[in-house]
Amino acid sequence: MVRLPDGREVGSYSEAFRRYCEAAWVLRKKRTKRTRMEYLDGVLEKRGRQAYEDLREEMLTLWQSRQK
């Protein structure tokens, strides 16, 4: 089990942990808002609206937890 910054405990092979890792990677590697939006646009195009919304929400949650 892995504890995420927002307090959730998830398995290291779960979809929630995969989404957290992807969101953390995007926030770390895509430094400008424009490059982050380009990445999210690619997710929308390749994986669909639900994947886009899920990843965007995870990124917002992670960003907000880092601001505190």
Secondary structure as the mmCIF struct_conf table of DSSP 4:
data_model
#
loop_
_struct_conf.conf_type_id
_struct_conf.id
_struct_conf.beg_label_comp_id
_struct_conf.beg_label_asym_id
_struct_conf.beg_label_seq_id
_struct_conf.end_label_comp_id
_struct_conf.end_label_asym_id
_struct_conf.end_label_seq_id
STRN STRN1 VAL A 2 ARG A 3
TURN_TY1_P TURN_TY1_P1 PRO A 5 ASP A 6
BEND BEND1 GLY A 7 GLY A 7
STRN STRN2 GLU A 9 VAL A 10
TURN_TY1_P TURN_TY1_P2 SER A 12 TYR A 13
BEND BEND2 SER A 14 SER A 14
HELX_RH_AL_P HELX_RH_AL_P1 GLU A 15 LYS A 29
BEND BEND3 THR A 32 THR A 32
HELX_RH_AL_P HELX_RH_AL_P2 LYS A 33 ARG A 47
HELX_RH_AL_P HELX_RH_AL_P3 ARG A 49 GLN A 67
#
